[in-house]
Amino acid sequence: MNEYRFEEIEEGLKESFSVSITEEMLDSFRALSGDVNPLHSDADYAKTKGYPDRVCFGMLTASFLSTMAGVYLPGKYSLIQSVEVKFSKPVFAGDEICFTGKVTEKNDTFRFIKVKVDGINQNGEKKLKAVMQIGVSE
């Protein structure tokens, strides 16, 4: 876990990590969220809608934004204040998503940073993009 303090953070600072999306993640997220939409749980149904397999929950993919803030950028001293996320393309089990965050703004008065995040799979396809405002407590 990173422990960037506010004074150590500069615009342009980057951090990255990767996540392999698994069938078990989809099943666990369905149980946790209660979202039983067949697009996420029934491969045959998803195929009738033009997808190769069941589609990963967008919010499961977006949940890794919490990992970006709480573990990587800035890490221990973070508190997410807002998130704007756009899902560019569907994610499927078997995708390896690399999340890269970059500090694009630092507000000294209110002690927050803005971090632009891209989620790109193993084939170079952008699956998610987000902008997070994160308070930094130290």
VMD Tcl script that builds the backbone (N, CA, C; Angstrom):
set m [mol new atoms 414]
animate dup $m
set s [atomselect $m all]
$s set {name element resname resid chain x y z} {
  {N N MET 1 A 0.846 -1.179 0.000}
  {CA C MET 1 A 0.000 0.000 0.000}
  {C C MET 1 A 0.890 1.240 0.000}
  {N N ASN 2 A 0.594 2.143 -0.928}
  {CA C ASN 2 A 1.329 3.410 -0.960}
  {C C ASN 2 A 0.840 4.335 0.144}
  {N N GLU 3 A 1.703 5.255 0.514}
  {CA C GLU 3 A 1.384 6.227 1.562}
  {C C GLU 3 A 1.802 7.626 1.129}
  {N N TYR 4 A 1.382 8.009 -0.094}
  {CA C TYR 4 A 1.720 9.350 -0.553}
  {C C TYR 4 A 1.061 10.383 0.356}
  {N N ARG 5 A 1.861 11.320 0.839}
  {CA C ARG 5 A 1.338 12.456 1.597}
  {C C ARG 5 A 1.071 13.572 0.601}
  {N N PHE 6 A 0.163 14.475 0.959}
  {CA C PHE 6 A -0.275 15.517 0.023}
  {C C PHE 6 A 0.909 16.275 -0.562}
  {N N GLU 7 A 1.862 16.640 0.278}
  {CA C GLU 7 A 2.993 17.437 -0.206}
  {C C GLU 7 A 3.911 16.654 -1.145}
  {N N GLU 8 A 3.820 15.340 -1.164}
  {CA C GLU 8 A 4.647 14.515 -2.049}
  {C C GLU 8 A 4.038 14.342 -3.444}
  {N N ILE 9 A 2.776 14.679 -3.581}
  {CA C ILE 9 A 2.052 14.427 -4.827}
  {C C ILE 9 A 2.233 15.602 -5.784}
  {N N GLU 10 A 2.554 15.281 -7.016}
  {CA C GLU 10 A 2.699 16.291 -8.073}
  {C C GLU 10 A 1.849 15.878 -9.265}
  {N N GLU 11 A 1.389 16.850 -10.039}
  {CA C GLU 11 A 0.701 16.540 -11.285}
  {C C GLU 11 A 1.625 15.693 -12.153}
  {N N GLY 12 A 1.039 14.688 -12.789}
  {CA C GLY 12 A 1.817 13.786 -13.636}
  {C C GLY 12 A 2.195 12.480 -12.952}
  {N N LEU 13 A 2.081 12.412 -11.613}
  {CA C LEU 13 A 2.383 11.175 -10.885}
  {C C LEU 13 A 1.460 10.067 -11.374}
  {N N LYS 14 A 2.024 8.889 -11.655}
  {CA C LYS 14 A 1.256 7.762 -12.189}
  {C C LYS 14 A 1.458 6.515 -11.338}
  {N N GLU 15 A 0.413 5.709 -11.296}
  {CA C GLU 15 A 0.467 4.380 -10.693}
  {C C GLU 15 A -0.393 3.444 -11.534}
  {N N SER 16 A -0.016 2.161 -11.582}
  {CA C SER 16 A -0.760 1.156 -12.343}
  {C C SER 16 A -0.816 -0.156 -11.583}
  {N N PHE 17 A -1.864 -0.926 -11.868}
  {CA C PHE 17 A -1.971 -2.299 -11.377}
  {C C PHE 17 A -2.900 -3.048 -12.320}
  {N N SER 18 A -2.818 -4.366 -12.286}
  {CA C SER 18 A -3.644 -5.195 -13.172}
  {C C SER 18 A -4.517 -6.152 -12.376}
  {N N VAL 19 A -5.667 -6.471 -12.958}
  {CA C VAL 19 A -6.626 -7.392 -12.349}
  {C C VAL 19 A -7.096 -8.368 -13.419}
  {N N SER 20 A -7.117 -9.639 -13.081}
  {CA C SER 20 A -7.688 -10.661 -13.959}
  {C C SER 20 A -9.139 -10.880 -13.536}
  {N N ILE 21 A -10.066 -10.648 -14.449}
  {CA C ILE 21 A -11.488 -10.820 -14.163}
  {C C ILE 21 A -11.829 -12.305 -14.286}
  {N N THR 22 A -12.467 -12.850 -13.252}
  {CA C THR 22 A -12.783 -14.279 -13.230}
  {C C THR 22 A -14.296 -14.500 -13.165}
  {N N GLU 23 A -14.698 -15.705 -13.522}
  {CA C GLU 23 A -16.103 -16.117 -13.385}
  {C C GLU 23 A -16.548 -15.994 -11.927}
  {N N GLU 24 A -15.649 -16.339 -11.009}
  {CA C GLU 24 A -15.976 -16.274 -9.583}
  {C C GLU 24 A -16.255 -14.842 -9.136}
  {N N MET 25 A -15.535 -13.887 -9.711}
  {CA C MET 25 A -15.795 -12.476 -9.389}
  {C C MET 25 A -17.209 -12.089 -9.812}
  {N N LEU 26 A -17.602 -12.509 -11.023}
  {CA C LEU 26 A -18.953 -12.199 -11.496}
  {C C LEU 26 A -20.000 -12.806 -10.570}
  {N N ASP 27 A -19.802 -14.068 -10.183}
  {CA C ASP 27 A -20.754 -14.735 -9.298}
  {C C ASP 27 A -20.812 -14.064 -7.930}
  {N N SER 28 A -19.668 -13.700 -7.392}
  {CA C SER 28 A -19.627 -13.035 -6.081}
  {C C SER 28 A -20.291 -11.661 -6.133}
  {N N PHE 29 A -20.034 -10.923 -7.216}
  {CA C PHE 29 A -20.625 -9.595 -7.334}
  {C C PHE 29 A -22.139 -9.702 -7.464}
  {N N ARG 30 A -22.615 -10.685 -8.219}
  {CA C ARG 30 A -24.061 -10.887 -8.354}
  {C C ARG 30 A -24.679 -11.157 -6.984}
  {N N ALA 31 A -24.034 -12.014 -6.188}
  {CA C ALA 31 A -24.549 -12.333 -4.848}
  {C C ALA 31 A -24.522 -11.108 -3.936}
  {N N LEU 32 A -23.467 -10.334 -4.026}
  {CA C LEU 32 A -23.321 -9.144 -3.185}
  {C C LEU 32 A -24.285 -8.033 -3.581}
  {N N SER 33 A -24.428 -7.795 -4.870}
  {CA C SER 33 A -25.209 -6.646 -5.347}
  {C C SER 33 A -26.692 -6.950 -5.507}
  {N N GLY 34 A -27.022 -8.220 -5.723}
  {CA C GLY 34 A -28.413 -8.579 -6.002}
  {C C GLY 34 A -28.821 -8.315 -7.443}
  {N N ASP 35 A -27.874 -7.931 -8.297}
  {CA C ASP 35 A -28.159 -7.681 -9.716}
  {C C ASP 35 A -28.203 -9.027 -10.433}
  {N N VAL 36 A -29.402 -9.491 -10.730}
  {CA C VAL 36 A -29.573 -10.802 -11.346}
  {C C VAL 36 A -29.898 -10.702 -12.842}
  {N N ASN 37 A -29.572 -9.567 -13.457}
  {CA C ASN 37 A -29.779 -9.402 -14.888}
  {C C ASN 37 A -29.106 -10.563 -15.622}
  {N N PRO 38 A -29.838 -11.284 -16.491}
  {CA C PRO 38 A -29.261 -12.463 -17.156}
  {C C PRO 38 A -28.079 -12.139 -18.069}
  {N N LEU 39 A -27.926 -10.897 -18.473}
  {CA C LEU 39 A -26.770 -10.517 -19.290}
  {C C LEU 39 A -25.465 -10.826 -18.545}
  {N N HIS 40 A -25.534 -10.769 -17.209}
  {CA C HIS 40 A -24.355 -10.998 -16.374}
  {C C HIS 40 A -24.249 -12.430 -15.852}
  {N N SER 41 A -25.333 -13.201 -15.942}
  {CA C SER 41 A -25.321 -14.517 -15.298}
  {C C SER 41 A -25.611 -15.689 -16.233}
  {N N ASP 42 A -26.073 -15.418 -17.436}
  {CA C ASP 42 A -26.483 -16.488 -18.349}
  {C C ASP 42 A -25.784 -16.301 -19.698}
  {N N ALA 43 A -24.782 -17.129 -19.945}
  {CA C ALA 43 A -23.992 -17.009 -21.178}
  {C C ALA 43 A -24.859 -17.177 -22.423}
  {N N ASP 44 A -25.810 -18.098 -22.380}
  {CA C ASP 44 A -26.681 -18.309 -23.542}
  {C C ASP 44 A -27.508 -17.060 -23.833}
  {N N TYR 45 A -28.043 -16.441 -22.793}
  {CA C TYR 45 A -28.806 -15.211 -22.971}
  {C C TYR 45 A -27.910 -14.109 -23.550}
  {N N ALA 46 A -26.709 -13.954 -22.992}
  {CA C ALA 46 A -25.777 -12.920 -23.471}
  {C C ALA 46 A -25.470 -13.124 -24.959}
  {N N LYS 47 A -25.340 -14.371 -25.368}
  {CA C LYS 47 A -25.056 -14.662 -26.777}
  {C C LYS 47 A -26.220 -14.245 -27.676}
  {N N THR 48 A -27.454 -14.361 -27.187}
  {CA C THR 48 A -28.599 -13.913 -27.990}
  {C C THR 48 A -28.608 -12.398 -28.158}
  {N N LYS 49 A -27.863 -11.693 -27.333}
  {CA C LYS 49 A -27.767 -10.230 -27.413}
  {C C LYS 49 A -26.505 -9.777 -28.142}
  {N N GLY 50 A -25.756 -10.749 -28.698}
  {CA C GLY 50 A -24.605 -10.415 -29.527}
  {C C GLY 50 A -23.258 -10.412 -28.812}
  {N N TYR 51 A -23.223 -10.879 -27.572}
  {CA C TYR 51 A -21.965 -10.924 -26.829}
  {C C TYR 51 A -21.402 -12.341 -26.855}
  {N N PRO 52 A -20.091 -12.504 -26.772}
  {CA C PRO 52 A -19.499 -13.843 -26.833}
  {C C PRO 52 A -19.702 -14.659 -25.551}
  {N N ASP 53 A -20.016 -13.983 -24.463}
  {CA C ASP 53 A -20.187 -14.647 -23.164}
  {C C ASP 53 A -20.918 -13.673 -22.255}
  {N N ARG 54 A -21.152 -14.077 -21.011}
  {CA C ARG 54 A -21.821 -13.151 -20.094}
  {C C ARG 54 A -20.932 -11.930 -19.855}
  {N N VAL 55 A -21.565 -10.793 -19.695}
  {CA C VAL 55 A -20.872 -9.513 -19.590}
  {C C VAL 55 A -20.593 -9.214 -18.123}
  {N N CYS 56 A -19.381 -8.777 -17.852}
  {CA C CYS 56 A -19.012 -8.382 -16.496}
  {C C CYS 56 A -19.844 -7.159 -16.081}
  {N N PHE 57 A -20.246 -7.121 -14.835}
  {CA C PHE 57 A -20.952 -5.966 -14.288}
  {C C PHE 57 A -20.063 -4.728 -14.424}
  {N N GLY 58 A -20.618 -3.641 -14.947}
  {CA C GLY 58 A -19.848 -2.405 -15.042}
  {C C GLY 58 A -19.351 -1.948 -13.678}
  {N N MET 59 A -20.198 -2.087 -12.676}
  {CA C MET 59 A -19.802 -1.615 -11.351}
  {C C MET 59 A -18.751 -2.520 -10.714}
  {N N LEU 60 A -18.658 -3.779 -11.142}
  {CA C LEU 60 A -17.548 -4.619 -10.680}
  {C C LEU 60 A -16.245 -4.067 -11.239}
  {N N THR 61 A -16.242 -3.755 -12.523}
  {CA C THR 61 A -15.046 -3.157 -13.131}
  {C C THR 61 A -14.714 -1.834 -12.439}
  {N N ALA 62 A -15.736 -1.009 -12.210}
  {CA C ALA 62 A -15.517 0.298 -11.575}
  {C C ALA 62 A -15.077 0.168 -10.119}
  {N N SER 63 A -15.382 -0.953 -9.483}
  {CA C SER 63 A -14.996 -1.105 -8.071}
  {C C SER 63 A -13.478 -1.065 -7.885}
  {N N PHE 64 A -12.745 -1.349 -8.936}
  {CA C PHE 64 A -11.293 -1.301 -8.831}
  {C C PHE 64 A -10.759 0.134 -8.789}
  {N N LEU 65 A -11.626 1.106 -9.033}
  {CA C LEU 65 A -11.240 2.502 -8.812}
  {C C LEU 65 A -10.969 2.745 -7.331}
  {N N SER 66 A -11.697 2.037 -6.480}
  {CA C SER 66 A -11.436 2.117 -5.040}
  {C C SER 66 A -10.042 1.601 -4.714}
  {N N THR 67 A -9.629 0.544 -5.388}
  {CA C THR 67 A -8.274 0.018 -5.208}
  {C C THR 67 A -7.236 1.047 -5.654}
  {N N MET 68 A -7.520 1.709 -6.786}
  {CA C MET 68 A -6.589 2.731 -7.265}
  {C C MET 68 A -6.362 3.781 -6.178}
  {N N ALA 69 A -7.454 4.323 -5.635}
  {CA C ALA 69 A -7.330 5.399 -4.642}
  {C C ALA 69 A -6.796 4.888 -3.306}
  {N N GLY 70 A -7.342 3.788 -2.833}
  {CA C GLY 70 A -7.038 3.338 -1.480}
  {C C GLY 70 A -5.732 2.594 -1.314}
  {N N VAL 71 A -5.192 2.089 -2.411}
  {CA C VAL 71 A -3.954 1.306 -2.330}
  {C C VAL 71 A -2.805 1.970 -3.093}
  {N N TYR 72 A -3.113 2.555 -4.262}
  {CA C TYR 72 A -2.044 3.018 -5.149}
  {C C TYR 72 A -1.864 4.543 -5.209}
  {N N LEU 73 A -2.933 5.278 -5.446}
  {CA C LEU 73 A -2.777 6.707 -5.716}
  {C C LEU 73 A -3.914 7.501 -5.094}
  {N N PRO 74 A -3.769 8.050 -3.911}
  {CA C PRO 74 A -2.532 8.191 -3.151}
  {C C PRO 74 A -2.248 7.054 -2.177}
  {N N GLY 75 A -3.238 6.173 -1.931}
  {CA C GLY 75 A -3.018 5.077 -1.003}
  {C C GLY 75 A -3.662 5.345 0.347}
  {N N LYS 76 A -2.918 5.051 1.382}
  {CA C LYS 76 A -3.415 5.040 2.761}
  {C C LYS 76 A -4.187 6.297 3.168}
  {N N TYR 77 A -3.799 7.453 2.705}
  {CA C TYR 77 A -4.384 8.708 3.183}
  {C C TYR 77 A -5.500 9.239 2.286}
  {N N SER 78 A -6.134 8.370 1.518}
  {CA C SER 78 A -7.138 8.809 0.547}
  {C C SER 78 A -8.554 8.718 1.094}
  {N N LEU 79 A -9.403 9.586 0.562}
  {CA C LEU 79 A -10.841 9.500 0.765}
  {C C LEU 79 A -11.491 9.961 -0.540}
  {N N ILE 80 A -12.122 9.028 -1.246}
  {CA C ILE 80 A -12.748 9.364 -2.529}
  {C C ILE 80 A -13.900 10.337 -2.276}
  {N N GLN 81 A -13.886 11.439 -3.021}
  {CA C GLN 81 A -14.950 12.439 -2.913}
  {C C GLN 81 A -15.943 12.339 -4.065}
  {N N SER 82 A -15.468 12.014 -5.239}
  {CA C SER 82 A -16.371 11.837 -6.383}
  {C C SER 82 A -15.690 10.990 -7.450}
  {N N VAL 83 A -16.542 10.354 -8.265}
  {CA C VAL 83 A -16.057 9.527 -9.374}
  {C C VAL 83 A -16.980 9.745 -10.564}
  {N N GLU 84 A -16.388 10.015 -11.708}
  {CA C GLU 84 A -17.131 10.044 -12.966}
  {C C GLU 84 A -16.535 8.936 -13.821}
  {N N VAL 85 A -17.364 7.973 -14.175}
  {CA C VAL 85 A -16.849 6.817 -14.914}
  {C C VAL 85 A -17.642 6.614 -16.194}
  {N N LYS 86 A -16.931 6.200 -17.240}
  {CA C LYS 86 A -17.549 5.862 -18.513}
  {C C LYS 86 A -17.048 4.476 -18.912}
  {N N PHE 87 A -17.986 3.639 -19.322}
  {CA C PHE 87 A -17.655 2.286 -19.754}
  {C C PHE 87 A -17.574 2.291 -21.272}
  {N N SER 88 A -16.370 2.092 -21.798}
  {CA C SER 88 A -16.137 2.192 -23.240}
  {C C SER 88 A -16.542 0.938 -23.994}
  {N N LYS 89 A -16.223 -0.220 -23.417}
  {CA C LYS 89 A -16.521 -1.506 -24.046}
  {C C LYS 89 A -16.776 -2.519 -22.941}
  {N N PRO 90 A -17.553 -3.570 -23.225}
  {CA C PRO 90 A -17.823 -4.564 -22.187}
  {C C PRO 90 A -16.572 -5.357 -21.803}
  {N N VAL 91 A -16.586 -5.797 -20.560}
  {CA C VAL 91 A -15.522 -6.626 -19.994}
  {C C VAL 91 A -16.083 -8.032 -19.820}
  {N N PHE 92 A -15.223 -9.032 -19.992}
  {CA C PHE 92 A -15.630 -10.435 -19.866}
  {C C PHE 92 A -14.663 -11.165 -18.949}
  {N N ALA 93 A -15.132 -12.260 -18.349}
  {CA C ALA 93 A -14.232 -13.119 -17.585}
  {C C ALA 93 A -13.090 -13.526 -18.507}
  {N N GLY 94 A -11.899 -13.504 -17.970}
  {CA C GLY 94 A -10.703 -13.791 -18.761}
  {C C GLY 94 A -9.956 -12.539 -19.169}
  {N N ASP 95 A -10.636 -11.395 -19.119}
  {CA C ASP 95 A -9.945 -10.133 -19.409}
  {C C ASP 95 A -8.969 -9.804 -18.286}
  {N N GLU 96 A -7.807 -9.327 -18.659}
  {CA C GLU 96 A -6.819 -8.786 -17.730}
  {C C GLU 96 A -6.859 -7.282 -17.946}
  {N N ILE 97 A -7.305 -6.559 -16.928}
  {CA C ILE 97 A -7.462 -5.113 -17.054}
  {C C ILE 97 A -6.323 -4.419 -16.314}
  {N N CYS 98 A -5.600 -3.572 -17.028}
  {CA C CYS 98 A -4.566 -2.737 -16.414}
  {C C CYS 98 A -5.180 -1.365 -16.152}
  {N N PHE 99 A -5.226 -0.995 -14.883}
  {CA C PHE 99 A -5.728 0.313 -14.474}
  {C C PHE 99 A -4.533 1.233 -14.261}
  {N N THR 100 A -4.533 2.356 -14.976}
  {CA C THR 100 A -3.470 3.345 -14.835}
  {C C THR 100 A -4.090 4.659 -14.406}
  {N N GLY 101 A -3.605 5.189 -13.293}
  {CA C GLY 101 A -4.074 6.469 -12.782}
  {C C GLY 101 A -2.984 7.512 -12.888}
  {N N LYS 102 A -3.385 8.731 -13.240}
  {CA C LYS 102 A -2.438 9.843 -13.371}
  {C C LYS 102 A -3.043 11.074 -12.714}
  {N N VAL 103 A -2.268 11.715 -11.851}
  {CA C VAL 103 A -2.711 12.947 -11.208}
  {C C VAL 103 A -2.749 14.053 -12.255}
  {N N THR 104 A -3.929 14.660 -12.422}
  {CA C THR 104 A -4.080 15.725 -13.417}
  {C C THR 104 A -4.303 17.088 -12.762}
  {N N GLU 105 A -4.574 17.094 -11.470}
  {CA C GLU 105 A -4.808 18.360 -10.766}
  {C C GLU 105 A -4.513 18.153 -9.281}
  {N N LYS 106 A -3.983 19.199 -8.660}
  {CA C LYS 106 A -3.740 19.191 -7.217}
  {C C LYS 106 A -4.273 20.511 -6.665}
  {N N ASN 107 A -5.213 20.425 -5.727}
  {CA C ASN 107 A -5.826 21.610 -5.147}
  {C C ASN 107 A -5.291 21.804 -3.731}
  {N N ASP 108 A -4.416 22.801 -3.564}
  {CA C ASP 108 A -3.785 23.048 -2.264}
  {C C ASP 108 A -4.769 23.588 -1.234}
  {N N THR 109 A -5.741 24.370 -1.655}
  {CA C THR 109 A -6.683 24.975 -0.715}
  {C C THR 109 A -7.539 23.914 -0.027}
  {N N PHE 110 A -8.076 22.988 -0.802}
  {CA C PHE 110 A -8.979 21.981 -0.253}
  {C C PHE 110 A -8.332 20.596 -0.107}
  {N N ARG 111 A -7.053 20.484 -0.418}
  {CA C ARG 111 A -6.265 19.265 -0.231}
  {C C ARG 111 A -6.880 18.043 -0.923}
  {N N PHE 112 A -7.158 18.223 -2.206}
  {CA C PHE 112 A -7.598 17.077 -2.988}
  {C C PHE 112 A -6.796 17.018 -4.280}
  {N N ILE 113 A -6.836 15.831 -4.882}
  {CA C ILE 113 A -6.232 15.629 -6.189}
  {C C ILE 113 A -7.305 15.097 -7.135}
  {N N LYS 114 A -7.086 15.313 -8.413}
  {CA C LYS 114 A -7.908 14.657 -9.431}
  {C C LYS 114 A -7.017 13.659 -10.143}
  {N N VAL 115 A -7.564 12.466 -10.324}
  {CA C VAL 115 A -6.825 11.378 -10.950}
  {C C VAL 115 A -7.639 10.871 -12.140}
  {N N LYS 116 A -7.011 10.878 -13.308}
  {CA C LYS 116 A -7.613 10.302 -14.508}
  {C C LYS 116 A -7.189 8.841 -14.559}
  {N N VAL 117 A -8.162 7.953 -14.752}
  {CA C VAL 117 A -7.886 6.508 -14.750}
  {C C VAL 117 A -8.367 5.902 -16.060}
  {N N ASP 118 A -7.528 5.074 -16.658}
  {CA C ASP 118 A -7.905 4.274 -17.820}
  {C C ASP 118 A -7.787 2.808 -17.445}
  {N N GLY 119 A -8.768 2.015 -17.884}
  {CA C GLY 119 A -8.723 0.562 -17.735}
  {C C GLY 119 A -8.624 -0.063 -19.097}
  {N N ILE 120 A -7.503 -0.691 -19.388}
  {CA C ILE 120 A -7.214 -1.227 -20.727}
  {C C ILE 120 A -6.948 -2.725 -20.619}
  {N N ASN 121 A -7.572 -3.503 -21.507}
  {CA C ASN 121 A -7.392 -4.959 -21.414}
  {C C ASN 121 A -6.120 -5.430 -22.128}
  {N N GLN 122 A -5.935 -6.733 -22.099}
  {CA C GLN 122 A -4.732 -7.372 -22.648}
  {C C GLN 122 A -4.582 -7.160 -24.151}
  {N N ASN 123 A -5.655 -6.777 -24.844}
  {CA C ASN 123 A -5.600 -6.528 -26.283}
  {C C ASN 123 A -5.464 -5.047 -26.618}
  {N N GLY 124 A -5.250 -4.226 -25.579}
  {CA C GLY 124 A -5.098 -2.795 -25.801}
  {C C GLY 124 A -6.411 -2.046 -25.956}
  {N N GLU 125 A -7.531 -2.702 -25.647}
  {CA C GLU 125 A -8.844 -2.067 -25.756}
  {C C GLU 125 A -9.171 -1.306 -24.476}
  {N N LYS 126 A -9.548 -0.033 -24.644}
  {CA C LYS 126 A -9.956 0.748 -23.474}
  {C C LYS 126 A -11.348 0.292 -23.067}
  {N N LYS 127 A -11.472 -0.175 -21.830}
  {CA C LYS 127 A -12.735 -0.682 -21.315}
  {C C LYS 127 A -13.428 0.314 -20.393}
  {N N LEU 128 A -12.641 1.173 -19.748}
  {CA C LEU 128 A -13.176 2.108 -18.769}
  {C C LEU 128 A -12.304 3.346 -18.736}
  {N N LYS 129 A -12.946 4.491 -18.508}
  {CA C LYS 129 A -12.183 5.701 -18.213}
  {C C LYS 129 A -12.926 6.426 -17.111}
  {N N ALA 130 A -12.167 7.069 -16.254}
  {CA C ALA 130 A -12.769 7.717 -15.092}
  {C C ALA 130 A -11.942 8.917 -14.673}
  {N N VAL 131 A -12.605 9.816 -13.957}
  {CA C VAL 131 A -11.935 10.912 -13.272}
  {C C VAL 131 A -12.389 10.841 -11.829}
  {N N MET 132 A -11.427 10.800 -10.929}
  {CA C MET 132 A -11.720 10.709 -9.498}
  {C C MET 132 A -11.204 11.963 -8.797}
  {N N GLN 133 A -12.013 12.474 -7.876}
  {CA C GLN 133 A -11.532 13.507 -6.967}
  {C C GLN 133 A -11.306 12.827 -5.640}
  {N N ILE 134 A -10.090 12.971 -5.120}
  {CA C ILE 134 A -9.683 12.235 -3.929}
  {C C ILE 134 A -9.096 13.197 -2.916}
  {N N GLY 135 A -9.692 13.227 -1.730}
  {CA C GLY 135 A -9.119 13.997 -0.647}
  {C C GLY 135 A -7.907 13.262 -0.088}
  {N N VAL 136 A -6.918 14.034 0.353}
  {CA C VAL 136 A -5.697 13.462 0.921}
  {C C VAL 136 A -5.552 14.002 2.322}
  {N N SER 137 A -5.586 13.120 3.336}
  {CA C SER 137 A -5.671 13.552 4.726}
  {C C SER 137 A -4.327 13.817 5.402}
  {N N GLU 138 A -3.240 13.452 4.791}
  {CA C GLU 138 A -1.921 13.677 5.403}
  {C C GLU 138 A -1.081 14.568 4.514}
}
mol reanalyze $m
mol bondsrecalc $m
mol representation Tube
mol addrep $m
